[in-house]
Amino acid sequence: MTAELIDGNALSKQLRQDVAARAAALRARGTTPGLAVVLVGDNPASQVYVRNKVKACEDSGLHSVLEKYNADLSEADLLARVDALNHDPAIHGILVQLPLPAHIDAQKVIEAISPAKDVDGFHIASAGALMTGAPGFWPCTPYGCMKMLESIGYDLRGKHAVVIGRSNIVGKPMALMLLQKNATVTICHSGTKDLKAMTLQADVIVAAVGKRNVLTADMVKPGAVVLDVGMNRDDAGKLCGDVDFDGVKAVASHLTPVPGGVGPMTITMLLVNTMEAAERSASS
Ligand code: NAP
């Protein structure tokens, strides 16, 4: 078997066209959807991420504001900026780029964002909404994974999904989303005794670890769907995921590539969440 690749760039293009159409419709009613991206410090990777997010907004007809601060910005000043953005009617989504400098309590800053503008879905109210099935914003990366499964018409009911990784931003919300769609879910982590015994039972595997070759072909049931969230570098410095791509491609039915898989979907779902926030605000 050769796995069919789930193309995150192509799916993103479709979803961003839909966002652009919704943004145009909302603008015609007098509201321009707006995202504020806050960057503290000069982490090079963060600078690339925020630039991509701002550009994606512009390309889809969303207003975006990039607020850049020096690494010595105090926690109190950052909280004051978040408060001002919470009250700014032109801003519907607020994203504080992580990581923050060590002297700032990132969780405190996230909790200061109004849940109505928490388009990253990291606020404890958003996590609670996801857990209970209430309306709220879903974290972008696992949300993007769900859209990828939807794009291949995959019905999760009764399927066994194994999520490798239990972070608050990927693994745990991923597991809850799969559960909400009626999969039977197993969550694996660094304390899991026999990862292979778990993944071999899976109809769907989501790898979100951050280590190359965590999932190899011998660990995958023939025909399983494999989503690779990981972002790592191989020996040649090339971007790669957590999955041994060439090996698993010969066993899985569907597989997401790295790059060009889950990565582009993350920014796309940020646009979708911002659009949703603006529509909710306009109709409230
Ligand atoms: P994280 O916070 O470091 O979490 C990694 C998880 O993997 C932890 O739960 C850890 O277990 C688990 N783990 C570590 N070694 C393991 C092993 N040998 N077997 C099983 N589980 C193991 O990372 P994250 O933020 O969730 O991100 C995971 C990966 O996704 C990273 O490569 C990151 O760069 C990437 N990522 C990509 C996107 C995207 O847009 N494509 C977005 C976000 C993240 P413990 O909890 O026991 O430590």
Boltz pocket constraint, residues with backbone or C-beta under 6 A from the ligand:
constraints:
  - pocket:
      binder: B
      contacts: [[A, 141], [A, 164], [A, 165], [A, 166], [A, 167], [A, 168], [A, 169], [A, 170], [A, 171], [A, 188], [A, 189], [A, 190], [A, 191], [A, 192], [A, 195], [A, 207], [A, 208], [A, 209], [A, 210], [A, 211], [A, 214], [A, 228], [A, 229], [A, 230], [A, 231], [A, 232], [A, 262], [A, 263], [A, 264], [A, 266]]
      max_distance: 6.0
